[in-house]
Amino acid sequence: MELSDGQIERYSRQIVLEEVGGRGQAKLLGSKVLVVGVGGLGSPACLYLAAAGVGTIGIIDSDKVELTNLQRQVLYGIEDVGRDKVDPARERIAAMNPEVEVKAYKIRANAGNISEIVREYDFVIDGTDNFAAKFLINDACYFERRTFSHAGVLRFYGQLMTVEPGESACYRCIFPSPPEAGVVPTCSQAGILGAVPAVIGSLQATEALKHVLGVGELLTDRLLTYNALTMGFRRVRVRRNPDCPLCGEGAEIKELKDEEPPVCDLEEEERERA
């Protein structure tokens, strides 16, 4: 792929990097990244993917913009309250970089639709806010052999890890099944500092870019935790679980299924409505 003069100028600060160059920028322009959930994590991830020149960005979300979202979901403004999230998200991405193709899916991801979507993309970013969705994304990416970034945020804390299906520890290696209802507080109960998902979502975008470029070391077999109060990062080593129900030797999970009940975990209570 030959870059135009405009593209060379636009992405010059990346192209000058030895690890990127013109060939790497061409890879980004031809790449496809899927973002599931365009909330606190998905918003910064989408913006930085678009700015970097990722050619196709898929976004999945069935929610509408609420006033409480604006404290951390930077894709949206006050004028977007009440709109389907995927619509202003697509507009904002296009305004930042009209060269990017945005594929918007105004759906709730489930076992019946996610595999067909995931297999179209090179990398998947999990920006969801509930355990059911996180297990679904983990399992779908495993069956479709798609590398993905898991993340979650709550109060002043965040965490993320990258999973290479069949090669590294997966989400179920650490958490075999969803917790019981009420065990983990929601963001509506515990709160969230608005800038925390910006930090973690940006790191997820970084992992996607590194994967496409084939540079550096991905955050596999390591859980990166972030404490905004102390401005501290910690990498915790994790290993593939031989007894993992999905990728272990005696794996019990052979096909996708929707976890019930959907328990909200780290972003916000998914159906917080007055």
C-alpha positions in Angstrom: 0.0 0.0 0.0 1.5 3.3 -1.1 0.9 6.2 1.2 -0.3 9.5 -0.2 1.5 12.8 0.6 -1.3 13.7 2.9 -1.0 10.5 4.8 2.7 10.8 5.1 2.3 14.3 6.6 -0.6 13.2 8.9 1.2 10.2 10.4 4.7 11.6 10.2 5.3 11.4 13.9 4.6 7.6 13.8 6.3 7.0 10.5 9.6 8.5 11.8 9.6 5.7 14.4 12.0 3.0 13.4 9.6 0.3 14.6 6.8 1.8 12.4 8.0 3.5 9.2 5.9 3.6 6.0 5.4 -0.1 5.9 4.1 -0.2 9.5 1.7 2.8 8.8 0.4 0.9 5.8 -0.3 -2.1 8.0 -2.3 0.2 10.4 -4.3 1.6 7.5 -5.1 -1.9 6.3 -6.0 -3.2 9.8 -9.3 -3.9 11.5 -9.9 -3.5 15.2 -13.2 -4.3 17.0 -14.2 -2.4 20.1 -17.0 -4.0 22.1 -18.5 -1.4 24.3 -18.0 2.3 23.6 -18.1 3.6 27.1 -15.4 4.7 29.5 -12.8 2.3 28.1 -14.0 2.1 24.5 -14.1 5.9 24.1 -10.4 6.7 24.5 -9.5 3.4 22.7 -11.5 4.4 19.6 -10.1 7.9 19.5 -6.5 6.8 19.6 -7.1 4.0 17.1 -8.6 6.5 14.7 -5.8 9.0 15.3 -3.2 6.4 14.6 -4.8 5.5 11.3 -6.4 2.1 11.9 -8.3 1.5 8.7 -11.4 -0.1 10.0 -12.9 0.3 13.5 -15.9 -1.8 14.5 -18.0 -0.7 17.5 -20.6 -2.7 19.3 -23.0 -1.1 21.7 -26.8 -1.2 22.3 -27.0 1.5 24.9 -28.0 5.1 24.7 -26.0 8.1 26.0 -26.9 9.1 29.6 -26.0 12.2 31.5 -24.0 10.1 34.0 -21.8 8.8 31.1 -20.3 12.2 30.3 -18.0 12.2 33.3 -15.8 9.6 31.7 -17.1 8.6 28.2 -15.2 11.2 26.1 -16.8 10.3 22.8 -20.0 12.1 23.8 -21.2 15.6 24.6 -24.3 17.0 26.3 -26.1 17.2 22.9 -25.8 13.4 22.6 -27.8 12.5 25.7 -30.6 10.1 24.6 -29.0 9.1 21.4 -27.8 5.6 20.5 -24.1 5.5 21.5 -22.9 4.1 18.2 -24.2 7.1 16.2 -22.3 10.0 17.9 -19.3 7.6 18.3 -19.2 7.1 14.6 -19.6 10.8 14.0 -16.8 11.7 16.4 -14.4 9.1 14.9 -15.2 10.4 11.4 -14.6 14.0 12.5 -11.2 13.0 13.8 -10.2 11.0 10.8 -12.5 10.7 7.8 -10.2 8.0 6.3 -11.3 5.5 8.9 -14.1 3.2 8.1 -16.4 2.7 11.1 -18.7 -0.3 11.2 -21.3 0.2 13.9 -23.3 -2.6 15.4 -26.3 -1.4 17.4 -26.8 -4.7 19.1 -26.2 -6.4 22.4 -23.4 -9.0 21.8 -24.5 -12.5 22.5 -23.6 -16.1 21.7 -25.6 -16.0 18.5 -24.0 -12.9 16.9 -20.5 -12.2 18.2 -18.5 -14.9 16.5 -19.5 -13.8 13.0 -18.4 -10.2 13.9 -15.2 -11.1 15.7 -13.8 -13.2 12.8 -13.8 -10.1 10.6 -11.2 -8.3 12.8 -7.5 -8.5 13.5 -7.8 -7.5 17.2 -10.6 -7.1 19.7 -10.8 -4.6 22.6 -13.1 -5.6 25.5 -14.5 -2.3 26.8 -17.6 -3.9 28.4 -18.9 -3.4 31.9 -20.2 -6.7 33.0 -18.9 -10.2 33.6 -21.3 -11.9 31.2 -19.9 -9.9 28.3 -16.3 -10.4 29.3 -16.6 -14.2 29.4 -18.5 -14.1 26.1 -15.7 -12.0 24.4 -13.0 -14.3 25.9 -14.7 -17.4 24.6 -15.5 -16.0 21.2 -12.0 -14.8 20.7 -10.7 -18.2 21.8 -12.8 -20.1 19.3 -12.1 -17.6 16.5 -8.4 -17.4 17.4 -8.4 -13.6 17.7 -6.0 -11.8 20.1 -7.9 -9.4 22.4 -7.4 -7.0 25.3 -9.3 -7.4 28.5 -9.7 -4.5 30.9 -11.8 -3.3 33.8 -12.0 -0.2 36.0 -13.5 0.7 39.4 -13.1 3.6 41.8 -9.4 4.6 41.4 -8.2 1.3 40.0 -7.8 -0.4 36.7 -6.5 -3.6 35.2 -5.8 -5.1 31.8 -4.2 -8.1 30.1 -3.9 -9.3 26.5 -4.9 -12.8 25.5 -3.5 -14.7 22.6 -5.9 -17.7 22.3 -4.2 -21.0 22.7 -0.9 -19.4 23.5 -1.4 -17.4 26.7 -3.5 -17.5 29.8 -7.2 -16.6 29.0 -9.7 -14.8 31.2 -11.2 -18.1 32.4 -7.7 -19.2 33.5 -7.9 -16.6 36.2 -11.7 -16.4 36.7 -13.3 -19.8 35.6 -16.9 -18.4 36.0 -18.8 -15.3 36.8 -19.1 -14.4 40.5 -22.5 -14.5 42.3 -24.7 -11.5 42.1 -23.8 -8.8 44.6 -20.2 -10.0 45.2 -18.6 -7.2 43.1 -19.9 -3.6 43.5 -21.0 -1.6 40.5 -19.6 1.8 39.6 -23.0 3.3 40.5 -22.3 1.9 44.0 -18.6 2.3 44.4 -17.9 5.2 41.9 -15.2 5.7 39.3 -12.7 8.6 38.8 -13.3 9.8 35.3 -9.7 9.8 34.2 -9.0 6.2 35.2 -10.7 4.5 32.2 -8.9 7.0 29.9 -5.6 5.6 31.1 -6.6 2.0 30.8 -8.5 2.4 27.5 -5.4 4.2 26.0 -3.3 1.2 27.0 -5.7 -1.1 25.3 -5.4 0.9 22.1 -1.6 0.7 22.5 -1.8 -3.1 22.7 -3.9 -3.2 19.5 -1.4 -1.0 17.6 1.5 -3.2 18.8 -0.3 -6.3 17.7 -1.0 -4.9 14.2 2.6 -3.6 13.8 4.2 -6.8 15.3 6.4 -4.8 17.6 7.3 -4.9 21.3 5.9 -7.4 23.8 2.2 -7.8 24.3 0.8 -7.9 27.8 0.3 -11.7 27.7 0.5 -13.9 30.8 0.6 -10.7 32.9 -2.1 -8.7 34.5 -1.2 -5.0 34.7 -2.9 -3.2 37.6 -3.1 0.6 38.1 -3.7 2.6 41.3 -4.4 6.2 40.5 -4.1 7.2 44.2 -0.5 6.2 44.3 0.1 6.5 40.5 1.5 3.0 40.7 1.5 0.2 38.1 2.1 -3.4 38.9 2.5 -6.4 36.6 1.3 -9.7 38.1 2.4 -12.9 36.4 -0.4 -15.3 35.4 -0.2 -18.7 33.8 -2.4 -20.9 31.7 -4.5 -23.0 33.9 -4.3 -26.7 32.9 -7.8 -27.1 34.4 -9.3 -24.1 32.6 -12.8 -25.0 31.4 -12.1 -23.3 28.1 -8.5 -23.8 27.1 -7.3 -26.5 29.6 -6.5 -30.1 28.8 -10.0 -31.3 29.8 -11.9 -28.3 28.5 -15.6 -28.5 29.2 -16.7 -25.5 27.1 -17.1 -26.5 23.5 -19.3 -23.8 22.2 -20.4 -20.3 23.0 -23.1 -19.7 25.6 -24.5 -16.6 27.3 -23.7 -16.5 31.0 -26.7 -15.8 33.2 -27.4 -13.7 35.1 -25.5 -10.8 33.6 -23.7 -9.4 36.6 -22.3 -5.9 36.3 -18.7 -5.6 37.4 -16.4 -2.7 36.7 -17.8 0.1 34.7 -21.4 0.9 35.6 -24.6 -0.9 36.3 -25.7 -1.7 32.8 -29.3 -1.0 33.2 -29.3 1.9 35.7 -32.5 3.6 34.7 -34.7 5.8 36.8 
